[in-house]
Amino acid sequence: MADILQTLSAGCKPPTRVATEANLAYDRMAKIVETLMERGVVKEDGGLLCITPEGLKILNAYRQWRGFLDALGL
């Protein structure tokens, strides 16, 4: 999930590009994106996938927690 959000934080992209940059098989990425769309974290706009403002909040929170855990060596 974080890899998909990270990929989309650079801008809207076609699904195949998201799968490639997130290093996921297309079918796996599609299932995750479907869940993210249901939760309002990702949206589709003209065939492109885009992160929503809520998605950016979640990604930033993830980065903070990841940094905290890394600082603790966990």
Chimera marker file (.cmm) of the C-alpha trace (Angstrom):
<marker_set name="trace">
<marker id="1" x="0.000" y="0.000" z="0.000" r="1" g="1" b="0" radius="0.5"/>
<marker id="2" x="2.713" y="2.484" z="0.959" r="1" g="1" b="0" radius="0.5"/>
<marker id="3" x="4.573" y="1.830" z="-2.299" r="1" g="1" b="0" radius="0.5"/>
<marker id="4" x="1.460" y="2.651" z="-4.307" r="1" g="1" b="0" radius="0.5"/>
<marker id="5" x="0.810" y="5.846" z="-2.358" r="1" g="1" b="0" radius="0.5"/>
<marker id="6" x="4.478" y="6.826" z="-2.654" r="1" g="1" b="0" radius="0.5"/>
<marker id="7" x="4.340" y="6.311" z="-6.412" r="1" g="1" b="0" radius="0.5"/>
<marker id="8" x="1.193" y="8.409" z="-6.732" r="1" g="1" b="0" radius="0.5"/>
<marker id="9" x="2.530" y="11.187" z="-4.497" r="1" g="1" b="0" radius="0.5"/>
<marker id="10" x="4.678" y="12.275" z="-7.471" r="1" g="1" b="0" radius="0.5"/>
<marker id="11" x="1.544" y="12.762" z="-9.594" r="1" g="1" b="0" radius="0.5"/>
<marker id="12" x="-1.258" y="10.909" z="-11.342" r="1" g="1" b="0" radius="0.5"/>
<marker id="13" x="-0.145" y="7.894" z="-13.358" r="1" g="1" b="0" radius="0.5"/>
<marker id="14" x="-1.647" y="5.126" z="-15.479" r="1" g="1" b="0" radius="0.5"/>
<marker id="15" x="-2.246" y="1.846" z="-13.630" r="1" g="1" b="0" radius="0.5"/>
<marker id="16" x="0.507" y="-0.014" z="-15.493" r="1" g="1" b="0" radius="0.5"/>
<marker id="17" x="3.060" y="2.629" z="-14.451" r="1" g="1" b="0" radius="0.5"/>
<marker id="18" x="1.896" y="2.394" z="-10.832" r="1" g="1" b="0" radius="0.5"/>
<marker id="19" x="2.305" y="-1.394" z="-10.859" r="1" g="1" b="0" radius="0.5"/>
<marker id="20" x="5.790" y="-1.106" z="-12.350" r="1" g="1" b="0" radius="0.5"/>
<marker id="21" x="7.024" y="1.626" z="-10.010" r="1" g="1" b="0" radius="0.5"/>
<marker id="22" x="5.521" y="-0.074" z="-6.944" r="1" g="1" b="0" radius="0.5"/>
<marker id="23" x="7.115" y="-3.364" z="-8.054" r="1" g="1" b="0" radius="0.5"/>
<marker id="24" x="3.806" y="-5.230" z="-7.929" r="1" g="1" b="0" radius="0.5"/>
<marker id="25" x="2.099" y="-7.612" z="-10.308" r="1" g="1" b="0" radius="0.5"/>
<marker id="26" x="-0.714" y="-5.772" z="-12.092" r="1" g="1" b="0" radius="0.5"/>
<marker id="27" x="-3.503" y="-7.950" z="-10.653" r="1" g="1" b="0" radius="0.5"/>
<marker id="28" x="-2.158" y="-7.527" z="-7.108" r="1" g="1" b="0" radius="0.5"/>
<marker id="29" x="-1.858" y="-3.755" z="-7.565" r="1" g="1" b="0" radius="0.5"/>
<marker id="30" x="-5.406" y="-3.580" z="-8.981" r="1" g="1" b="0" radius="0.5"/>
<marker id="31" x="-6.865" y="-5.283" z="-5.892" r="1" g="1" b="0" radius="0.5"/>
<marker id="32" x="-5.013" y="-2.953" z="-3.537" r="1" g="1" b="0" radius="0.5"/>
<marker id="33" x="-6.025" y="0.116" z="-5.560" r="1" g="1" b="0" radius="0.5"/>
<marker id="34" x="-9.658" y="-1.023" z="-5.506" r="1" g="1" b="0" radius="0.5"/>
<marker id="35" x="-9.530" y="-1.101" z="-1.703" r="1" g="1" b="0" radius="0.5"/>
<marker id="36" x="-7.790" y="2.280" z="-1.568" r="1" g="1" b="0" radius="0.5"/>
<marker id="37" x="-10.442" y="3.764" z="-3.870" r="1" g="1" b="0" radius="0.5"/>
<marker id="38" x="-13.255" y="2.390" z="-1.680" r="1" g="1" b="0" radius="0.5"/>
<marker id="39" x="-11.662" y="4.193" z="1.266" r="1" g="1" b="0" radius="0.5"/>
<marker id="40" x="-11.194" y="7.475" z="-0.591" r="1" g="1" b="0" radius="0.5"/>
<marker id="41" x="-7.403" y="7.336" z="-0.552" r="1" g="1" b="0" radius="0.5"/>
<marker id="42" x="-6.948" y="6.986" z="-4.320" r="1" g="1" b="0" radius="0.5"/>
<marker id="43" x="-9.204" y="8.151" z="-7.160" r="1" g="1" b="0" radius="0.5"/>
<marker id="44" x="-9.360" y="7.545" z="-10.897" r="1" g="1" b="0" radius="0.5"/>
<marker id="45" x="-9.321" y="10.576" z="-13.165" r="1" g="1" b="0" radius="0.5"/>
<marker id="46" x="-9.405" y="10.107" z="-16.928" r="1" g="1" b="0" radius="0.5"/>
<marker id="47" x="-7.811" y="6.669" z="-16.788" r="1" g="1" b="0" radius="0.5"/>
<marker id="48" x="-5.086" y="7.815" z="-14.394" r="1" g="1" b="0" radius="0.5"/>
<marker id="49" x="-4.761" y="6.936" z="-10.728" r="1" g="1" b="0" radius="0.5"/>
<marker id="50" x="-4.310" y="9.860" z="-8.341" r="1" g="1" b="0" radius="0.5"/>
<marker id="51" x="-3.708" y="10.141" z="-4.616" r="1" g="1" b="0" radius="0.5"/>
<marker id="52" x="-6.346" y="12.164" z="-2.742" r="1" g="1" b="0" radius="0.5"/>
<marker id="53" x="-5.659" y="14.696" z="0.029" r="1" g="1" b="0" radius="0.5"/>
<marker id="54" x="-6.693" y="11.983" z="2.510" r="1" g="1" b="0" radius="0.5"/>
<marker id="55" x="-4.203" y="9.634" z="0.878" r="1" g="1" b="0" radius="0.5"/>
<marker id="56" x="-1.436" y="12.206" z="1.309" r="1" g="1" b="0" radius="0.5"/>
<marker id="57" x="-2.295" y="12.502" z="5.013" r="1" g="1" b="0" radius="0.5"/>
<marker id="58" x="-2.075" y="8.735" z="5.397" r="1" g="1" b="0" radius="0.5"/>
<marker id="59" x="1.220" y="8.585" z="3.497" r="1" g="1" b="0" radius="0.5"/>
<marker id="60" x="2.719" y="11.352" z="5.651" r="1" g="1" b="0" radius="0.5"/>
<marker id="61" x="1.579" y="9.597" z="8.836" r="1" g="1" b="0" radius="0.5"/>
<marker id="62" x="3.124" y="6.349" z="7.569" r="1" g="1" b="0" radius="0.5"/>
<marker id="63" x="6.423" y="8.121" z="6.849" r="1" g="1" b="0" radius="0.5"/>
<marker id="64" x="6.462" y="9.592" z="10.366" r="1" g="1" b="0" radius="0.5"/>
<marker id="65" x="5.833" y="6.209" z="11.971" r="1" g="1" b="0" radius="0.5"/>
<marker id="66" x="8.375" y="4.525" z="9.699" r="1" g="1" b="0" radius="0.5"/>
<marker id="67" x="10.967" y="7.139" z="10.675" r="1" g="1" b="0" radius="0.5"/>
<marker id="68" x="10.149" y="6.705" z="14.352" r="1" g="1" b="0" radius="0.5"/>
<marker id="69" x="10.484" y="2.919" z="14.156" r="1" g="1" b="0" radius="0.5"/>
<marker id="70" x="13.719" y="3.194" z="12.172" r="1" g="1" b="0" radius="0.5"/>
<marker id="71" x="15.147" y="5.562" z="14.793" r="1" g="1" b="0" radius="0.5"/>
<marker id="72" x="14.370" y="2.943" z="17.434" r="1" g="1" b="0" radius="0.5"/>
<marker id="73" x="15.986" y="0.239" z="15.345" r="1" g="1" b="0" radius="0.5"/>
<marker id="74" x="12.754" y="-1.690" z="14.928" r="1" g="1" b="0" radius="0.5"/>
<link id1="1" id2="2" r="1" g="1" b="0" radius="0.2"/>
<link id1="2" id2="3" r="1" g="1" b="0" radius="0.2"/>
<link id1="3" id2="4" r="1" g="1" b="0" radius="0.2"/>
<link id1="4" id2="5" r="1" g="1" b="0" radius="0.2"/>
<link id1="5" id2="6" r="1" g="1" b="0" radius="0.2"/>
<link id1="6" id2="7" r="1" g="1" b="0" radius="0.2"/>
<link id1="7" id2="8" r="1" g="1" b="0" radius="0.2"/>
<link id1="8" id2="9" r="1" g="1" b="0" radius="0.2"/>
<link id1="9" id2="10" r="1" g="1" b="0" radius="0.2"/>
<link id1="10" id2="11" r="1" g="1" b="0" radius="0.2"/>
<link id1="11" id2="12" r="1" g="1" b="0" radius="0.2"/>
<link id1="12" id2="13" r="1" g="1" b="0" radius="0.2"/>
<link id1="13" id2="14" r="1" g="1" b="0" radius="0.2"/>
<link id1="14" id2="15" r="1" g="1" b="0" radius="0.2"/>
<link id1="15" id2="16" r="1" g="1" b="0" radius="0.2"/>
<link id1="16" id2="17" r="1" g="1" b="0" radius="0.2"/>
<link id1="17" id2="18" r="1" g="1" b="0" radius="0.2"/>
<link id1="18" id2="19" r="1" g="1" b="0" radius="0.2"/>
<link id1="19" id2="20" r="1" g="1" b="0" radius="0.2"/>
<link id1="20" id2="21" r="1" g="1" b="0" radius="0.2"/>
<link id1="21" id2="22" r="1" g="1" b="0" radius="0.2"/>
<link id1="22" id2="23" r="1" g="1" b="0" radius="0.2"/>
<link id1="23" id2="24" r="1" g="1" b="0" radius="0.2"/>
<link id1="24" id2="25" r="1" g="1" b="0" radius="0.2"/>
<link id1="25" id2="26" r="1" g="1" b="0" radius="0.2"/>
<link id1="26" id2="27" r="1" g="1" b="0" radius="0.2"/>
<link id1="27" id2="28" r="1" g="1" b="0" radius="0.2"/>
<link id1="28" id2="29" r="1" g="1" b="0" radius="0.2"/>
<link id1="29" id2="30" r="1" g="1" b="0" radius="0.2"/>
<link id1="30" id2="31" r="1" g="1" b="0" radius="0.2"/>
<link id1="31" id2="32" r="1" g="1" b="0" radius="0.2"/>
<link id1="32" id2="33" r="1" g="1" b="0" radius="0.2"/>
<link id1="33" id2="34" r="1" g="1" b="0" radius="0.2"/>
<link id1="34" id2="35" r="1" g="1" b="0" radius="0.2"/>
<link id1="35" id2="36" r="1" g="1" b="0" radius="0.2"/>
<link id1="36" id2="37" r="1" g="1" b="0" radius="0.2"/>
<link id1="37" id2="38" r="1" g="1" b="0" radius="0.2"/>
<link id1="38" id2="39" r="1" g="1" b="0" radius="0.2"/>
<link id1="39" id2="40" r="1" g="1" b="0" radius="0.2"/>
<link id1="40" id2="41" r="1" g="1" b="0" radius="0.2"/>
<link id1="41" id2="42" r="1" g="1" b="0" radius="0.2"/>
<link id1="42" id2="43" r="1" g="1" b="0" radius="0.2"/>
<link id1="43" id2="44" r="1" g="1" b="0" radius="0.2"/>
<link id1="44" id2="45" r="1" g="1" b="0" radius="0.2"/>
<link id1="45" id2="46" r="1" g="1" b="0" radius="0.2"/>
<link id1="46" id2="47" r="1" g="1" b="0" radius="0.2"/>
<link id1="47" id2="48" r="1" g="1" b="0" radius="0.2"/>
<link id1="48" id2="49" r="1" g="1" b="0" radius="0.2"/>
<link id1="49" id2="50" r="1" g="1" b="0" radius="0.2"/>
<link id1="50" id2="51" r="1" g="1" b="0" radius="0.2"/>
<link id1="51" id2="52" r="1" g="1" b="0" radius="0.2"/>
<link id1="52" id2="53" r="1" g="1" b="0" radius="0.2"/>
<link id1="53" id2="54" r="1" g="1" b="0" radius="0.2"/>
<link id1="54" id2="55" r="1" g="1" b="0" radius="0.2"/>
<link id1="55" id2="56" r="1" g="1" b="0" radius="0.2"/>
<link id1="56" id2="57" r="1" g="1" b="0" radius="0.2"/>
<link id1="57" id2="58" r="1" g="1" b="0" radius="0.2"/>
<link id1="58" id2="59" r="1" g="1" b="0" radius="0.2"/>
<link id1="59" id2="60" r="1" g="1" b="0" radius="0.2"/>
<link id1="60" id2="61" r="1" g="1" b="0" radius="0.2"/>
<link id1="61" id2="62" r="1" g="1" b="0" radius="0.2"/>
<link id1="62" id2="63" r="1" g="1" b="0" radius="0.2"/>
<link id1="63" id2="64" r="1" g="1" b="0" radius="0.2"/>
<link id1="64" id2="65" r="1" g="1" b="0" radius="0.2"/>
<link id1="65" id2="66" r="1" g="1" b="0" radius="0.2"/>
<link id1="66" id2="67" r="1" g="1" b="0" radius="0.2"/>
<link id1="67" id2="68" r="1" g="1" b="0" radius="0.2"/>
<link id1="68" id2="69" r="1" g="1" b="0" radius="0.2"/>
<link id1="69" id2="70" r="1" g="1" b="0" radius="0.2"/>
<link id1="70" id2="71" r="1" g="1" b="0" radius="0.2"/>
<link id1="71" id2="72" r="1" g="1" b="0" radius="0.2"/>
<link id1="72" id2="73" r="1" g="1" b="0" radius="0.2"/>
<link id1="73" id2="74" r="1" g="1" b="0" radius="0.2"/>
</marker_set>
